[in-house]
């Protein structure tokens, strides 16, 4: 794994200060991968694919995960400033 890829992964999975990894960011990433995997398994087993339900589910996962991580980051910044 190259140095650039390590930096990208560290930036994705660490807090804004890049000092420690966060479980919430890992779980968010894994849930998105699981949704993609389940959708692919459904396509392989049943031969059909509903892009609207997949898109809606992915949008909900990405939005909820982003909101949760963002809210935690804001709360952590406020706590450090106080």
N, C-alpha and C positions, 0 to 999 in steps of 0.2 A: 504494500500500500504506500503510495507516494506521500510526500510531505504535504502537498496541497490538499489531498483527500483527507488526511488526518486533521488538518486545520478546519476544513469544511465540517467534518463530523463533530469536532470539538465545539465549533461555533453553534451547531444545531442543538447539541445536547447539554450545553452548560448554561449557567445563569449569566446575566449580562456582564458580570465581572470576569467570566471565564475561569473562575477559581475552582468550581466543583460541578460535578455532573448532577443532573436532577432526574429523579424517577419519573416525574410527570411527563417530561419531554420524551423519555424512552417509551413510556406506555402509550403516549399519543402516537408516536411513530409506529409502534408495533400494532396498534389498533387499525391504522390506515393500511399497513401491509396485510393484516388479517382480512380486512374487507376486500382488498384486491384478490387475495388468495381464494376466499370463499366464492367470490363472483366467478373466478376462473374455474373453480371446481364445479360450480353449478352449470356453467357453460359446457364443460367437458362431459358431465353426467347426463344432462337433459337436452343438450343441443340448442338451447335457447338463451337469449340474453336480453334483459330489459334495461336499456341505457338510462331511462328516466328514474327507475328505482335505484340503480347504482349511483347515478349522479346526485340524487337527493340524499342518499345515505352518506356518500363521500363528503358532500357539502356540509352536512350536519356534523360529521366527525371532525372535519378540518375547522369549521367555525367554532364548535364547542371547545376543542382542544386549544385553539388559538386564544379564545376568550379566557379560558382557565389559566393558561400560562401567562398571558398578559396581565390578568388581574393579580396573580401571585407576584409578578415582577414589580408592579406598581406598589402593591402593599409592602413588599420588601424594601423598596426604595424609600417609601415614607417612614418605615420603621427605622431604617439606618439614619435618616435625616433628623429624626426626633431625638 
